[in-house]
């Protein structure tokens, strides 16, 4: 064998020595990666593990909703692997009432009540496992609504007219017609010591208990009261010829 043939043969041997281990390493890495991917797929598609997951998600009421006491509202939720539900009402983080217990449907027709609040939230949880739960993060409002029939209270048919009302849910208040389309309702409960204030000839208010006085808009004129009279949200429904006064 001459020198040239020897060099060629040596080159072929060295190539085999270097390439074969590298191929083995590549094949080993590829196999390992495929095993890991298969394991991940197994974990993500394990039907047994998925069947054990329990979840509850409240659908209604929506955060920021305004609900009226005495009306009905459909509380609804969706759930996974839960069959019985307890539904509770909270206000400011405090439990007010259990609306329904051991409910088997995914909704409940709620007779709204029992309190006025701007911090109401709903909690729905698994009857058998209270750790499976959903709680509204942001609150909704529950209000009292009082309807005024303008056909009955004729003083409110004219701008400048006013009438007094005293429903148990709102206490004594006055409703005034400010314009053709605007009404205003002011609580007559003194903010100092809860006495009923009296309307004066100049349309201001005077408390008979401790002489606090308020202007025609409910602002404090003289103490000891330091907080204005409450203004109730008032909406006019011309087609129905009525005014609705809300507690908030």
C-alpha positions in Angstrom: 0.0 0.0 0.0 1.5 3.3 -1.0 1.4 6.4 1.1 -1.6 7.9 -0.6 -3.8 4.8 -0.2 -2.7 4.6 3.5 -3.8 8.2 4.1 -7.1 7.7 2.4 -7.9 4.6 4.5 -6.9 6.3 7.7 -9.2 9.2 6.9 -12.1 6.9 6.4 -11.5 5.2 9.8 -11.3 8.5 11.6 -14.5 9.6 10.1 -16.3 6.5 11.3 -14.8 7.0 14.8 -16.1 10.6 15.1 -19.5 10.3 13.3 -20.8 7.1 15.0 -20.7 8.5 18.7 -22.2 11.8 17.5 -25.0 10.0 15.8 -25.6 8.0 19.0 -25.7 11.2 21.1 -28.2 12.9 18.7 -30.4 9.8 18.6 -30.3 9.7 22.5 -31.3 13.4 22.8 -34.1 13.0 20.2 -35.5 10.0 22.1 -35.3 11.8 25.4 -37.1 14.8 24.0 -39.8 12.7 22.5 -40.3 10.9 25.9 -40.6 14.3 27.7 -43.2 15.6 25.1 -45.2 12.4 25.4 -45.2 12.7 29.2 -46.4 16.3 29.0 -49.2 15.3 26.6 -50.1 12.5 29.0 -50.3 14.9 31.9 -52.4 17.5 30.0 -54.8 14.9 28.6 -55.3 12.7 31.6 -59.1 12.2 31.6 -59.1 10.9 35.2 -57.3 14.0 36.6 -59.5 16.3 34.6 -62.7 14.6 35.9 -61.7 15.3 39.5 -61.3 19.1 39.0 -64.2 21.1 40.7 -65.0 24.7 39.6 -67.7 27.3 40.1 -68.0 30.6 38.3 -70.7 33.2 39.0 -72.4 34.6 35.9 -75.0 37.0 37.3 -75.6 39.5 38.9 -73.0 41.6 37.1 -70.6 43.7 39.1 -72.0 47.2 39.4 -75.6 46.1 38.9 -78.5 47.9 40.7 -81.2 45.6 42.0 -84.5 46.7 43.6 -85.8 45.2 46.9 -89.1 43.4 46.3 -88.3 42.5 42.7 -87.0 39.1 41.6 -83.6 38.4 40.0 -82.1 35.3 38.5 -78.7 34.5 40.1 -76.8 32.2 37.8 -73.5 30.3 37.7 -71.6 27.6 35.9 -69.9 24.7 37.5 -67.7 21.7 36.8 -68.1 18.4 38.8 -70.3 20.1 41.4 -74.0 19.0 41.8 -75.2 20.9 44.9 -74.8 24.5 45.7 -75.2 27.0 48.6 -75.7 30.7 47.6 -75.1 33.5 50.1 -75.5 37.3 50.2 -72.8 39.5 51.8 -72.7 43.2 52.4 -69.4 44.9 53.2 -67.9 41.4 53.7 -70.5 40.4 56.3 -72.9 37.5 55.8 -76.5 38.8 55.5 -78.4 35.7 54.5 -78.2 32.3 52.9 -80.3 32.8 49.8 -80.6 29.1 49.0 -79.0 25.8 50.3 -78.4 22.5 48.5 -79.6 23.9 45.2 -79.2 21.4 42.3 -79.8 23.8 39.4 -77.3 26.3 38.0 -79.5 29.3 38.8 -82.0 30.5 41.4 -84.8 33.1 41.2 -84.1 35.4 44.1 -86.7 37.7 45.8 -84.3 40.6 46.3 -83.7 41.8 49.8 -83.5 42.3 52.7 -81.3 45.4 53.0 -80.2 48.6 51.2 -76.5 48.4 50.4 -73.9 49.5 47.9 -71.5 46.7 48.8 -73.5 43.6 48.1 -71.7 40.5 46.8 -72.8 36.9 46.1 -70.9 33.8 47.2 -71.6 30.3 45.6 -70.0 27.2 47.0 -70.1 23.4 46.9 -72.5 22.2 49.6 -70.3 19.2 50.4 -67.0 21.0 50.0 -67.0 24.8 50.9 -63.5 25.2 49.6 -64.9 24.9 46.1 -66.2 28.4 45.9 -66.6 31.6 43.8 -67.1 35.1 45.3 -67.8 38.3 43.4 -64.7 40.5 43.5 -66.6 43.8 43.0 -70.0 44.6 44.5 -73.5 45.5 43.2 -76.1 47.7 44.8 -79.5 46.8 46.4 -81.9 49.7 46.7 -85.4 50.5 47.8 -87.7 52.0 45.2 -90.8 54.0 45.9 -93.3 54.8 43.1 -95.2 58.1 43.0 -98.3 58.1 40.8 -98.6 61.7 39.4 -102.3 61.1 38.7 -102.8 60.7 42.4 -100.3 63.3 43.7 -101.6 66.2 41.6 -99.3 68.8 43.3 -96.4 67.3 41.4 -98.1 67.9 38.1 -96.9 71.5 38.1 -93.3 72.9 38.3 -92.7 74.1 41.8 -95.2 71.7 43.4 -94.1 69.4 46.2 -95.5 66.6 48.3 -94.4 64.8 51.5 -94.1 61.0 51.7 -93.2 58.6 54.6 -92.9 55.0 53.5 -91.3 52.7 56.1 -88.5 51.8 53.7 -87.3 55.4 53.2 -88.6 57.4 56.1 -90.1 60.9 55.7 -89.0 62.8 52.6 -90.2 65.6 50.2 -90.4 65.3 46.5 -90.3 68.6 44.5 -90.9 69.2 40.8 -88.0 71.3 39.6 -88.8 71.4 35.9 -91.0 69.7 33.3 -88.7 66.7 33.3 -86.9 67.0 36.6 -87.9 66.0 40.2 -85.9 66.1 43.4 -86.4 64.1 46.6 -84.8 65.1 49.9 -84.8 63.1 53.1 -86.3 65.0 56.0 -84.4 63.0 58.6 -81.9 65.3 60.4 -78.4 64.1 60.1 -77.6 65.2 63.7 -79.9 63.1 65.8 -82.5 61.6 63.3 -85.4 63.9 64.1 -87.7 64.8 61.3 -87.1 68.4 60.0 -89.8 70.8 59.2 -90.2 72.7 55.9 -90.1 76.5 56.4 -91.9 79.2 54.4 -88.7 80.0 52.5 -88.4 76.3 51.5 -85.5 75.7 54.0 -85.6 73.0 56.7 -85.4 73.4 60.5 -84.9 70.6 63.0 -87.2 71.0 66.0 -85.0 69.0 68.3 -81.7 70.9 68.3 -82.3 73.7 65.8 -80.1 72.5 63.0 -81.1 74.2 59.8 -80.7 73.4 56.1 -81.3 75.3 52.9 -83.8 74.3 50.2 -81.2 71.9 48.7 -80.5 70.1 52.0 -77.2 71.9 52.7 -76.3 72.7 56.3 -76.9 76.4 57.3 -76.5 76.0 61.1 -75.4 73.1 63.3 -75.1 71.1 65.4 -75.7 69.0 62.2 -72.6 69.0 60.0 -73.8 66.6 57.2 -76.3 67.7 54.5 -79.7 66.0 54.3 -79.7 62.9 52.1 -80.7 63.3 48.4 -82.6 60.3 47.0 -82.1 59.4 43.3 -85.3 60.3 41.5 -86.3 59.2 38.0 -89.3 60.4 35.9 -91.2 58.1 33.6 -93.4 60.4 31.5 -95.1 57.6 29.5 -96.3 56.0 32.7 -96.9 59.3 34.5 -94.9 58.3 37.5 -91.8 59.2 39.5 -89.6 56.5 41.2 -87.5 57.4 44.3 -84.6 55.2 45.1 -82.8 54.9 48.4 -79.4 55.4 46.6 
